[in-house]
Amino acid sequence: MLKKFLLVSLLINFSVFAYSGDYKSYLENRCINNNEGWACNTLGWIYLYDYPRDVQKALQFFKNGCDLNFSYACGGLGYIYKYEFKDREKALKFLKKACSLGDKWAESS
């Protein structure tokens, strides 16, 4: 039973990684061509924490999402400016915008 569980777990993990590039392409299409802020935000977090990290791409996708008034993308921008660039002024600007758009997480930052 344990062997079957491990085998199924491995197969699921391999299938997820096999299609990860397709998922990024899907999200990029939704963000850039369909102007969907949630997709921009998701890409921002993927590029910020994926390997290898690409903070500049993350920044651009968060900015795209924030420009579309997606609150969590504005919060992501605030996070990058606060923790990656140590720019408290810009961080506060985007965290305030995130709060004004309803992001409760940004209020605690």
Phi and psi restraints in degrees (range 20) as a CNS / XPLOR table:
assign (resid 1 and name C) (resid 2 and name N)
       (resid 2 and name CA) (resid 2 and name C) 1.0 -63.7 20.0 2
assign (resid 2 and name N) (resid 2 and name CA)
       (resid 2 and name C) (resid 3 and name N) 1.0 -39.1 20.0 2
assign (resid 2 and name C) (resid 3 and name N)
       (resid 3 and name CA) (resid 3 and name C) 1.0 -63.3 20.0 2
assign (resid 3 and name N) (resid 3 and name CA)
       (resid 3 and name C) (resid 4 and name N) 1.0 -41.2 20.0 2
assign (resid 3 and name C) (resid 4 and name N)
       (resid 4 and name CA) (resid 4 and name C) 1.0 -63.6 20.0 2
assign (resid 4 and name N) (resid 4 and name CA)
       (resid 4 and name C) (resid 5 and name N) 1.0 -42.3 20.0 2
assign (resid 4 and name C) (resid 5 and name N)
       (resid 5 and name CA) (resid 5 and name C) 1.0 -61.6 20.0 2
assign (resid 5 and name N) (resid 5 and name CA)
       (resid 5 and name C) (resid 6 and name N) 1.0 -45.6 20.0 2
assign (resid 5 and name C) (resid 6 and name N)
       (resid 6 and name CA) (resid 6 and name C) 1.0 -63.9 20.0 2
assign (resid 6 and name N) (resid 6 and name CA)
       (resid 6 and name C) (resid 7 and name N) 1.0 -40.9 20.0 2
assign (resid 6 and name C) (resid 7 and name N)
       (resid 7 and name CA) (resid 7 and name C) 1.0 -63.2 20.0 2
assign (resid 7 and name N) (resid 7 and name CA)
       (resid 7 and name C) (resid 8 and name N) 1.0 -45.9 20.0 2
assign (resid 7 and name C) (resid 8 and name N)
       (resid 8 and name CA) (resid 8 and name C) 1.0 -63.0 20.0 2
assign (resid 8 and name N) (resid 8 and name CA)
       (resid 8 and name C) (resid 9 and name N) 1.0 -41.6 20.0 2
assign (resid 8 and name C) (resid 9 and name N)
       (resid 9 and name CA) (resid 9 and name C) 1.0 -60.5 20.0 2
assign (resid 9 and name N) (resid 9 and name CA)
       (resid 9 and name C) (resid 10 and name N) 1.0 -44.1 20.0 2
assign (resid 9 and name C) (resid 10 and name N)
       (resid 10 and name CA) (resid 10 and name C) 1.0 -63.4 20.0 2
assign (resid 10 and name N) (resid 10 and name CA)
       (resid 10 and name C) (resid 11 and name N) 1.0 -43.5 20.0 2
assign (resid 10 and name C) (resid 11 and name N)
       (resid 11 and name CA) (resid 11 and name C) 1.0 -62.1 20.0 2
assign (resid 11 and name N) (resid 11 and name CA)
       (resid 11 and name C) (resid 12 and name N) 1.0 -41.7 20.0 2
assign (resid 11 and name C) (resid 12 and name N)
       (resid 12 and name CA) (resid 12 and name C) 1.0 -63.4 20.0 2
assign (resid 12 and name N) (resid 12 and name CA)
       (resid 12 and name C) (resid 13 and name N) 1.0 -45.5 20.0 2
assign (resid 12 and name C) (resid 13 and name N)
       (resid 13 and name CA) (resid 13 and name C) 1.0 -62.2 20.0 2
assign (resid 13 and name N) (resid 13 and name CA)
       (resid 13 and name C) (resid 14 and name N) 1.0 -43.2 20.0 2
assign (resid 13 and name C) (resid 14 and name N)
       (resid 14 and name CA) (resid 14 and name C) 1.0 -64.4 20.0 2
assign (resid 14 and name N) (resid 14 and name CA)
       (resid 14 and name C) (resid 15 and name N) 1.0 -38.9 20.0 2
assign (resid 14 and name C) (resid 15 and name N)
       (resid 15 and name CA) (resid 15 and name C) 1.0 -68.0 20.0 2
assign (resid 15 and name N) (resid 15 and name CA)
       (resid 15 and name C) (resid 16 and name N) 1.0 -35.5 20.0 2
assign (resid 15 and name C) (resid 16 and name N)
       (resid 16 and name CA) (resid 16 and name C) 1.0 -63.4 20.0 2
assign (resid 16 and name N) (resid 16 and name CA)
       (resid 16 and name C) (resid 17 and name N) 1.0 -47.7 20.0 2
assign (resid 16 and name C) (resid 17 and name N)
       (resid 17 and name CA) (resid 17 and name C) 1.0 -68.7 20.0 2
assign (resid 17 and name N) (resid 17 and name CA)
       (resid 17 and name C) (resid 18 and name N) 1.0 -31.4 20.0 2
assign (resid 17 and name C) (resid 18 and name N)
       (resid 18 and name CA) (resid 18 and name C) 1.0 -64.6 20.0 2
assign (resid 18 and name N) (resid 18 and name CA)
       (resid 18 and name C) (resid 19 and name N) 1.0 -31.8 20.0 2
assign (resid 18 and name C) (resid 19 and name N)
       (resid 19 and name CA) (resid 19 and name C) 1.0 -104.8 20.0 2
assign (resid 19 and name N) (resid 19 and name CA)
       (resid 19 and name C) (resid 20 and name N) 1.0 10.3 20.0 2
assign (resid 19 and name C) (resid 20 and name N)
       (resid 20 and name CA) (resid 20 and name C) 1.0 -63.7 20.0 2
assign (resid 20 and name N) (resid 20 and name CA)
       (resid 20 and name C) (resid 21 and name N) 1.0 -35.5 20.0 2
assign (resid 20 and name C) (resid 21 and name N)
       (resid 21 and name CA) (resid 21 and name C) 1.0 -65.6 20.0 2
assign (resid 21 and name N) (resid 21 and name CA)
       (resid 21 and name C) (resid 22 and name N) 1.0 -39.0 20.0 2
assign (resid 21 and name C) (resid 22 and name N)
       (resid 22 and name CA) (resid 22 and name C) 1.0 -63.8 20.0 2
assign (resid 22 and name N) (resid 22 and name CA)
       (resid 22 and name C) (resid 23 and name N) 1.0 -37.0 20.0 2
assign (resid 22 and name C) (resid 23 and name N)
       (resid 23 and name CA) (resid 23 and name C) 1.0 -66.2 20.0 2
assign (resid 23 and name N) (resid 23 and name CA)
       (resid 23 and name C) (resid 24 and name N) 1.0 -41.8 20.0 2
assign (resid 23 and name C) (resid 24 and name N)
       (resid 24 and name CA) (resid 24 and name C) 1.0 -62.2 20.0 2
assign (resid 24 and name N) (resid 24 and name CA)
       (resid 24 and name C) (resid 25 and name N) 1.0 -42.7 20.0 2
assign (resid 24 and name C) (resid 25 and name N)
       (resid 25 and name CA) (resid 25 and name C) 1.0 -62.0 20.0 2
assign (resid 25 and name N) (resid 25 and name CA)
       (resid 25 and name C) (resid 26 and name N) 1.0 -42.2 20.0 2
assign (resid 25 and name C) (resid 26 and name N)
       (resid 26 and name CA) (resid 26 and name C) 1.0 -59.7 20.0 2
assign (resid 26 and name N) (resid 26 and name CA)
       (resid 26 and name C) (resid 27 and name N) 1.0 -47.4 20.0 2
assign (resid 26 and name C) (resid 27 and name N)
       (resid 27 and name CA) (resid 27 and name C) 1.0 -65.9 20.0 2
assign (resid 27 and name N) (resid 27 and name CA)
       (resid 27 and name C) (resid 28 and name N) 1.0 -40.7 20.0 2
assign (resid 27 and name C) (resid 28 and name N)
       (resid 28 and name CA) (resid 28 and name C) 1.0 -60.9 20.0 2
assign (resid 28 and name N) (resid 28 and name CA)
       (resid 28 and name C) (resid 29 and name N) 1.0 -41.5 20.0 2
assign (resid 28 and name C) (resid 29 and name N)
       (resid 29 and name CA) (resid 29 and name C) 1.0 -61.4 20.0 2
assign (resid 29 and name N) (resid 29 and name CA)
       (resid 29 and name C) (resid 30 and name N) 1.0 -45.1 20.0 2
assign (resid 29 and name C) (resid 30 and name N)
       (resid 30 and name CA) (resid 30 and name C) 1.0 -65.7 20.0 2
assign (resid 30 and name N) (resid 30 and name CA)
       (resid 30 and name C) (resid 31 and name N) 1.0 -37.7 20.0 2
assign (resid 30 and name C) (resid 31 and name N)
       (resid 31 and name CA) (resid 31 and name C) 1.0 -72.4 20.0 2
assign (resid 31 and name N) (resid 31 and name CA)
       (resid 31 and name C) (resid 32 and name N) 1.0 -54.2 20.0 2
assign (resid 31 and name C) (resid 32 and name N)
       (resid 32 and name CA) (resid 32 and name C) 1.0 -79.5 20.0 2
assign (resid 32 and name N) (resid 32 and name CA)
       (resid 32 and name C) (resid 33 and name N) 1.0 -47.2 20.0 2
assign (resid 32 and name C) (resid 33 and name N)
       (resid 33 and name CA) (resid 33 and name C) 1.0 -86.7 20.0 2
assign (resid 33 and name N) (resid 33 and name CA)
       (resid 33 and name C) (resid 34 and name N) 1.0 -30.4 20.0 2
assign (resid 33 and name C) (resid 34 and name N)
       (resid 34 and name CA) (resid 34 and name C) 1.0 -105.5 20.0 2
assign (resid 34 and name N) (resid 34 and name CA)
       (resid 34 and name C) (resid 35 and name N) 1.0 -2.4 20.0 2
assign (resid 34 and name C) (resid 35 and name N)
       (resid 35 and name CA) (resid 35 and name C) 1.0 53.3 20.0 2
assign (resid 35 and name N) (resid 35 and name CA)
       (resid 35 and name C) (resid 36 and name N) 1.0 50.3 20.0 2
assign (resid 35 and name C) (resid 36 and name N)
       (resid 36 and name CA) (resid 36 and name C) 1.0 -105.9 20.0 2
assign (resid 36 and name N) (resid 36 and name CA)
       (resid 36 and name C) (resid 37 and name N) 1.0 109.9 20.0 2
assign (resid 36 and name C) (resid 37 and name N)
       (resid 37 and name CA) (resid 37 and name C) 1.0 -59.8 20.0 2
assign (resid 37 and name N) (resid 37 and name CA)
       (resid 37 and name C) (resid 38 and name N) 1.0 -34.9 20.0 2
assign (resid 37 and name C) (resid 38 and name N)
       (resid 38 and name CA) (resid 38 and name C) 1.0 -61.8 20.0 2
assign (resid 38 and name N) (resid 38 and name CA)
       (resid 38 and name C) (resid 39 and name N) 1.0 -36.5 20.0 2
assign (resid 38 and name C) (resid 39 and name N)
       (resid 39 and name CA) (resid 39 and name C) 1.0 -70.6 20.0 2
assign (resid 39 and name N) (resid 39 and name CA)
       (resid 39 and name C) (resid 40 and name N) 1.0 -39.7 20.0 2
assign (resid 39 and name C) (resid 40 and name N)
       (resid 40 and name CA) (resid 40 and name C) 1.0 -61.7 20.0 2
assign (resid 40 and name N) (resid 40 and name CA)
       (resid 40 and name C) (resid 41 and name N) 1.0 -44.1 20.0 2
assign (resid 40 and name C) (resid 41 and name N)
       (resid 41 and name CA) (resid 41 and name C) 1.0 -61.7 20.0 2
assign (resid 41 and name N) (resid 41 and name CA)
       (resid 41 and name C) (resid 42 and name N) 1.0 -45.5 20.0 2
assign (resid 41 and name C) (resid 42 and name N)
       (resid 42 and name CA) (resid 42 and name C) 1.0 -60.9 20.0 2
assign (resid 42 and name N) (resid 42 and name CA)
       (resid 42 and name C) (resid 43 and name N) 1.0 -43.3 20.0 2
assign (resid 42 and name C) (resid 43 and name N)
       (resid 43 and name CA) (resid 43 and name C) 1.0 -63.2 20.0 2
assign (resid 43 and name N) (resid 43 and name CA)
       (resid 43 and name C) (resid 44 and name N) 1.0 -38.4 20.0 2
assign (resid 43 and name C) (resid 44 and name N)
       (resid 44 and name CA) (resid 44 and name C) 1.0 -56.5 20.0 2
assign (resid 44 and name N) (resid 44 and name CA)
       (resid 44 and name C) (resid 45 and name N) 1.0 -47.4 20.0 2
assign (resid 44 and name C) (resid 45 and name N)
       (resid 45 and name CA) (resid 45 and name C) 1.0 -69.0 20.0 2
assign (resid 45 and name N) (resid 45 and name CA)
       (resid 45 and name C) (resid 46 and name N) 1.0 -36.1 20.0 2
assign (resid 45 and name C) (resid 46 and name N)
       (resid 46 and name CA) (resid 46 and name C) 1.0 -62.0 20.0 2
assign (resid 46 and name N) (resid 46 and name CA)
       (resid 46 and name C) (resid 47 and name N) 1.0 -49.2 20.0 2
assign (resid 46 and name C) (resid 47 and name N)
       (resid 47 and name CA) (resid 47 and name C) 1.0 -68.6 20.0 2
assign (resid 47 and name N) (resid 47 and name CA)
       (resid 47 and name C) (resid 48 and name N) 1.0 -28.8 20.0 2
assign (resid 47 and name C) (resid 48 and name N)
       (resid 48 and name CA) (resid 48 and name C) 1.0 -71.7 20.0 2
assign (resid 48 and name N) (resid 48 and name CA)
       (resid 48 and name C) (resid 49 and name N) 1.0 -34.9 20.0 2
assign (resid 48 and name C) (resid 49 and name N)
       (resid 49 and name CA) (resid 49 and name C) 1.0 -114.8 20.0 2
assign (resid 49 and name N) (resid 49 and name CA)
       (resid 49 and name C) (resid 50 and name N) 1.0 -2.1 20.0 2
assign (resid 49 and name C) (resid 50 and name N)
       (resid 50 and name CA) (resid 50 and name C) 1.0 -74.5 20.0 2
assign (resid 50 and name N) (resid 50 and name CA)
       (resid 50 and name C) (resid 51 and name N) 1.0 170.2 20.0 2
assign (resid 50 and name C) (resid 51 and name N)
       (resid 51 and name CA) (resid 51 and name C) 1.0 -117.5 20.0 2
assign (resid 51 and name N) (resid 51 and name CA)
       (resid 51 and name C) (resid 52 and name N) 1.0 125.8 20.0 2
assign (resid 51 and name C) (resid 52 and name N)
       (resid 52 and name CA) (resid 52 and name C) 1.0 -77.1 20.0 2
assign (resid 52 and name N) (resid 52 and name CA)
       (resid 52 and name C) (resid 53 and name N) 1.0 149.2 20.0 2
assign (resid 52 and name C) (resid 53 and name N)
       (resid 53 and name CA) (resid 53 and name C) 1.0 -66.7 20.0 2
assign (resid 53 and name N) (resid 53 and name CA)
       (resid 53 and name C) (resid 54 and name N) 1.0 147.5 20.0 2
assign (resid 53 and name C) (resid 54 and name N)
       (resid 54 and name CA) (resid 54 and name C) 1.0 -138.9 20.0 2
assign (resid 54 and name N) (resid 54 and name CA)
       (resid 54 and name C) (resid 55 and name N) 1.0 87.1 20.0 2
assign (resid 54 and name C) (resid 55 and name N)
       (resid 55 and name CA) (resid 55 and name C) 1.0 -63.6 20.0 2
assign (resid 55 and name N) (resid 55 and name CA)
       (resid 55 and name C) (resid 56 and name N) 1.0 -36.1 20.0 2
assign (resid 55 and name C) (resid 56 and name N)
       (resid 56 and name CA) (resid 56 and name C) 1.0 -66.0 20.0 2
assign (resid 56 and name N) (resid 56 and name CA)
       (resid 56 and name C) (resid 57 and name N) 1.0 -40.5 20.0 2
assign (resid 56 and name C) (resid 57 and name N)
       (resid 57 and name CA) (resid 57 and name C) 1.0 -66.8 20.0 2
assign (resid 57 and name N) (resid 57 and name CA)
       (resid 57 and name C) (resid 58 and name N) 1.0 -41.1 20.0 2
assign (resid 57 and name C) (resid 58 and name N)
       (resid 58 and name CA) (resid 58 and name C) 1.0 -58.9 20.0 2
assign (resid 58 and name N) (resid 58 and name CA)
       (resid 58 and name C) (resid 59 and name N) 1.0 -45.6 20.0 2
assign (resid 58 and name C) (resid 59 and name N)
       (resid 59 and name CA) (resid 59 and name C) 1.0 -58.4 20.0 2
assign (resid 59 and name N) (resid 59 and name CA)
       (resid 59 and name C) (resid 60 and name N) 1.0 -45.1 20.0 2
assign (resid 59 and name C) (resid 60 and name N)
       (resid 60 and name CA) (resid 60 and name C) 1.0 -64.8 20.0 2
assign (resid 60 and name N) (resid 60 and name CA)
       (resid 60 and name C) (resid 61 and name N) 1.0 -42.4 20.0 2
assign (resid 60 and name C) (resid 61 and name N)
       (resid 61 and name CA) (resid 61 and name C) 1.0 -70.0 20.0 2
assign (resid 61 and name N) (resid 61 and name CA)
       (resid 61 and name C) (resid 62 and name N) 1.0 -38.1 20.0 2
assign (resid 61 and name C) (resid 62 and name N)
       (resid 62 and name CA) (resid 62 and name C) 1.0 -61.5 20.0 2
assign (resid 62 and name N) (resid 62 and name CA)
       (resid 62 and name C) (resid 63 and name N) 1.0 -41.4 20.0 2
assign (resid 62 and name C) (resid 63 and name N)
       (resid 63 and name CA) (resid 63 and name C) 1.0 -62.8 20.0 2
assign (resid 63 and name N) (resid 63 and name CA)
       (resid 63 and name C) (resid 64 and name N) 1.0 -44.0 20.0 2
assign (resid 63 and name C) (resid 64 and name N)
       (resid 64 and name CA) (resid 64 and name C) 1.0 -57.3 20.0 2
assign (resid 64 and name N) (resid 64 and name CA)
       (resid 64 and name C) (resid 65 and name N) 1.0 -46.4 20.0 2
assign (resid 64 and name C) (resid 65 and name N)
       (resid 65 and name CA) (resid 65 and name C) 1.0 -65.5 20.0 2
assign (resid 65 and name N) (resid 65 and name CA)
       (resid 65 and name C) (resid 66 and name N) 1.0 -39.4 20.0 2
assign (resid 65 and name C) (resid 66 and name N)
       (resid 66 and name CA) (resid 66 and name C) 1.0 -67.1 20.0 2
assign (resid 66 and name N) (resid 66 and name CA)
       (resid 66 and name C) (resid 67 and name N) 1.0 -39.3 20.0 2
assign (resid 66 and name C) (resid 67 and name N)
       (resid 67 and name CA) (resid 67 and name C) 1.0 -61.6 20.0 2
assign (resid 67 and name N) (resid 67 and name CA)
       (resid 67 and name C) (resid 68 and name N) 1.0 -25.5 20.0 2
assign (resid 67 and name C) (resid 68 and name N)
       (resid 68 and name CA) (resid 68 and name C) 1.0 -89.0 20.0 2
assign (resid 68 and name N) (resid 68 and name CA)
       (resid 68 and name C) (resid 69 and name N) 1.0 8.2 20.0 2
assign (resid 68 and name C) (resid 69 and name N)
       (resid 69 and name CA) (resid 69 and name C) 1.0 63.1 20.0 2
assign (resid 69 and name N) (resid 69 and name CA)
       (resid 69 and name C) (resid 70 and name N) 1.0 34.7 20.0 2
assign (resid 69 and name C) (resid 70 and name N)
       (resid 70 and name CA) (resid 70 and name C) 1.0 -89.8 20.0 2
assign (resid 70 and name N) (resid 70 and name CA)
       (resid 70 and name C) (resid 71 and name N) 1.0 111.1 20.0 2
assign (resid 70 and name C) (resid 71 and name N)
       (resid 71 and name CA) (resid 71 and name C) 1.0 -56.4 20.0 2
assign (resid 71 and name N) (resid 71 and name CA)
       (resid 71 and name C) (resid 72 and name N) 1.0 -41.0 20.0 2
assign (resid 71 and name C) (resid 72 and name N)
       (resid 72 and name CA) (resid 72 and name C) 1.0 -68.5 20.0 2
assign (resid 72 and name N) (resid 72 and name CA)
       (resid 72 and name C) (resid 73 and name N) 1.0 -28.6 20.0 2
assign (resid 72 and name C) (resid 73 and name N)
       (resid 73 and name CA) (resid 73 and name C) 1.0 -69.2 20.0 2
assign (resid 73 and name N) (resid 73 and name CA)
       (resid 73 and name C) (resid 74 and name N) 1.0 -38.2 20.0 2
assign (resid 73 and name C) (resid 74 and name N)
       (resid 74 and name CA) (resid 74 and name C) 1.0 -63.9 20.0 2
assign (resid 74 and name N) (resid 74 and name CA)
       (resid 74 and name C) (resid 75 and name N) 1.0 -39.5 20.0 2
assign (resid 74 and name C) (resid 75 and name N)
       (resid 75 and name CA) (resid 75 and name C) 1.0 -63.3 20.0 2
assign (resid 75 and name N) (resid 75 and name CA)
       (resid 75 and name C) (resid 76 and name N) 1.0 -38.2 20.0 2
assign (resid 75 and name C) (resid 76 and name N)
       (resid 76 and name CA) (resid 76 and name C) 1.0 -62.4 20.0 2
assign (resid 76 and name N) (resid 76 and name CA)
       (resid 76 and name C) (resid 77 and name N) 1.0 -40.6 20.0 2
assign (resid 76 and name C) (resid 77 and name N)
       (resid 77 and name CA) (resid 77 and name C) 1.0 -61.5 20.0 2
assign (resid 77 and name N) (resid 77 and name CA)
       (resid 77 and name C) (resid 78 and name N) 1.0 -44.8 20.0 2
assign (resid 77 and name C) (resid 78 and name N)
       (resid 78 and name CA) (resid 78 and name C) 1.0 -58.9 20.0 2
assign (resid 78 and name N) (resid 78 and name CA)
       (resid 78 and name C) (resid 79 and name N) 1.0 -41.8 20.0 2
assign (resid 78 and name C) (resid 79 and name N)
       (resid 79 and name CA) (resid 79 and name C) 1.0 -60.7 20.0 2
assign (resid 79 and name N) (resid 79 and name CA)
       (resid 79 and name C) (resid 80 and name N) 1.0 -47.5 20.0 2
assign (resid 79 and name C) (resid 80 and name N)
       (resid 80 and name CA) (resid 80 and name C) 1.0 -61.8 20.0 2
assign (resid 80 and name N) (resid 80 and name CA)
       (resid 80 and name C) (resid 81 and name N) 1.0 -46.4 20.0 2
assign (resid 80 and name C) (resid 81 and name N)
       (resid 81 and name CA) (resid 81 and name C) 1.0 -66.8 20.0 2
assign (resid 81 and name N) (resid 81 and name CA)
       (resid 81 and name C) (resid 82 and name N) 1.0 -33.2 20.0 2
assign (resid 81 and name C) (resid 82 and name N)
       (resid 82 and name CA) (resid 82 and name C) 1.0 -74.8 20.0 2
assign (resid 82 and name N) (resid 82 and name CA)
       (resid 82 and name C) (resid 83 and name N) 1.0 -47.4 20.0 2
assign (resid 82 and name C) (resid 83 and name N)
       (resid 83 and name CA) (resid 83 and name C) 1.0 -99.5 20.0 2
assign (resid 83 and name N) (resid 83 and name CA)
       (resid 83 and name C) (resid 84 and name N) 1.0 -29.4 20.0 2
assign (resid 83 and name C) (resid 84 and name N)
       (resid 84 and name CA) (resid 84 and name C) 1.0 -91.4 20.0 2
assign (resid 84 and name N) (resid 84 and name CA)
       (resid 84 and name C) (resid 85 and name N) 1.0 -44.9 20.0 2
assign (resid 84 and name C) (resid 85 and name N)
       (resid 85 and name CA) (resid 85 and name C) 1.0 -102.3 20.0 2
assign (resid 85 and name N) (resid 85 and name CA)
       (resid 85 and name C) (resid 86 and name N) 1.0 -7.4 20.0 2
assign (resid 85 and name C) (resid 86 and name N)
       (resid 86 and name CA) (resid 86 and name C) 1.0 54.8 20.0 2
assign (resid 86 and name N) (resid 86 and name CA)
       (resid 86 and name C) (resid 87 and name N) 1.0 37.1 20.0 2
assign (resid 86 and name C) (resid 87 and name N)
       (resid 87 and name CA) (resid 87 and name C) 1.0 -107.2 20.0 2
assign (resid 87 and name N) (resid 87 and name CA)
       (resid 87 and name C) (resid 88 and name N) 1.0 90.5 20.0 2
assign (resid 87 and name C) (resid 88 and name N)
       (resid 88 and name CA) (resid 88 and name C) 1.0 -63.8 20.0 2
assign (resid 88 and name N) (resid 88 and name CA)
       (resid 88 and name C) (resid 89 and name N) 1.0 -34.8 20.0 2
assign (resid 88 and name C) (resid 89 and name N)
       (resid 89 and name CA) (resid 89 and name C) 1.0 -64.5 20.0 2
assign (resid 89 and name N) (resid 89 and name CA)
       (resid 89 and name C) (resid 90 and name N) 1.0 -48.7 20.0 2
assign (resid 89 and name C) (resid 90 and name N)
       (resid 90 and name CA) (resid 90 and name C) 1.0 -67.8 20.0 2
assign (resid 90 and name N) (resid 90 and name CA)
       (resid 90 and name C) (resid 91 and name N) 1.0 -38.5 20.0 2
assign (resid 90 and name C) (resid 91 and name N)
       (resid 91 and name CA) (resid 91 and name C) 1.0 -57.9 20.0 2
assign (resid 91 and name N) (resid 91 and name CA)
       (resid 91 and name C) (resid 92 and name N) 1.0 -46.9 20.0 2
assign (resid 91 and name C) (resid 92 and name N)
       (resid 92 and name CA) (resid 92 and name C) 1.0 -62.7 20.0 2
assign (resid 92 and name N) (resid 92 and name CA)
       (resid 92 and name C) (resid 93 and name N) 1.0 -39.7 20.0 2
assign (resid 92 and name C) (resid 93 and name N)
       (resid 93 and name CA) (resid 93 and name C) 1.0 -56.8 20.0 2
assign (resid 93 and name N) (resid 93 and name CA)
       (resid 93 and name C) (resid 94 and name N) 1.0 -48.7 20.0 2
assign (resid 93 and name C) (resid 94 and name N)
       (resid 94 and name CA) (resid 94 and name C) 1.0 -77.1 20.0 2
assign (resid 94 and name N) (resid 94 and name CA)
       (resid 94 and name C) (resid 95 and name N) 1.0 -32.9 20.0 2
assign (resid 94 and name C) (resid 95 and name N)
       (resid 95 and name CA) (resid 95 and name C) 1.0 -66.6 20.0 2
assign (resid 95 and name N) (resid 95 and name CA)
       (resid 95 and name C) (resid 96 and name N) 1.0 -37.4 20.0 2
assign (resid 95 and name C) (resid 96 and name N)
       (resid 96 and name CA) (resid 96 and name C) 1.0 -64.3 20.0 2
assign (resid 96 and name N) (resid 96 and name CA)
       (resid 96 and name C) (resid 97 and name N) 1.0 -41.6 20.0 2
assign (resid 96 and name C) (resid 97 and name N)
       (resid 97 and name CA) (resid 97 and name C) 1.0 -63.2 20.0 2
assign (resid 97 and name N) (resid 97 and name CA)
       (resid 97 and name C) (resid 98 and name N) 1.0 -42.5 20.0 2
assign (resid 97 and name C) (resid 98 and name N)
       (resid 98 and name CA) (resid 98 and name C) 1.0 -59.1 20.0 2
assign (resid 98 and name N) (resid 98 and name CA)
       (resid 98 and name C) (resid 99 and name N) 1.0 -43.7 20.0 2
assign (resid 98 and name C) (resid 99 and name N)
       (resid 99 and name CA) (resid 99 and name C) 1.0 -61.8 20.0 2
assign (resid 99 and name N) (resid 99 and name CA)
       (resid 99 and name C) (resid 100 and name N) 1.0 -43.5 20.0 2
assign (resid 99 and name C) (resid 100 and name N)
       (resid 100 and name CA) (resid 100 and name C) 1.0 -64.7 20.0 2
assign (resid 100 and name N) (resid 100 and name CA)
       (resid 100 and name C) (resid 101 and name N) 1.0 -23.7 20.0 2
assign (resid 100 and name C) (resid 101 and name N)
       (resid 101 and name CA) (resid 101 and name C) 1.0 -92.2 20.0 2
assign (resid 101 and name N) (resid 101 and name CA)
       (resid 101 and name C) (resid 102 and name N) 1.0 -0.8 20.0 2
assign (resid 101 and name C) (resid 102 and name N)
       (resid 102 and name CA) (resid 102 and name C) 1.0 104.1 20.0 2
assign (resid 102 and name N) (resid 102 and name CA)
       (resid 102 and name C) (resid 103 and name N) 1.0 12.3 20.0 2
assign (resid 102 and name C) (resid 103 and name N)
       (resid 103 and name CA) (resid 103 and name C) 1.0 -80.7 20.0 2
assign (resid 103 and name N) (resid 103 and name CA)
       (resid 103 and name C) (resid 104 and name N) 1.0 106.2 20.0 2
assign (resid 103 and name C) (resid 104 and name N)
       (resid 104 and name CA) (resid 104 and name C) 1.0 -69.4 20.0 2
assign (resid 104 and name N) (resid 104 and name CA)
       (resid 104 and name C) (resid 105 and name N) 1.0 -30.6 20.0 2
assign (resid 104 and name C) (resid 105 and name N)
       (resid 105 and name CA) (resid 105 and name C) 1.0 -62.7 20.0 2
assign (resid 105 and name N) (resid 105 and name CA)
       (resid 105 and name C) (resid 106 and name N) 1.0 -40.0 20.0 2
assign (resid 105 and name C) (resid 106 and name N)
       (resid 106 and name CA) (resid 106 and name C) 1.0 -64.2 20.0 2
assign (resid 106 and name N) (resid 106 and name CA)
       (resid 106 and name C) (resid 107 and name N) 1.0 -29.8 20.0 2
assign (resid 106 and name C) (resid 107 and name N)
       (resid 107 and name CA) (resid 107 and name C) 1.0 -62.6 20.0 2
assign (resid 107 and name N) (resid 107 and name CA)
       (resid 107 and name C) (resid 108 and name N) 1.0 -33.4 20.0 2
assign (resid 107 and name C) (resid 108 and name N)
       (resid 108 and name CA) (resid 108 and name C) 1.0 -84.0 20.0 2
assign (resid 108 and name N) (resid 108 and name CA)
       (resid 108 and name C) (resid 109 and name N) 1.0 -7.7 20.0 2
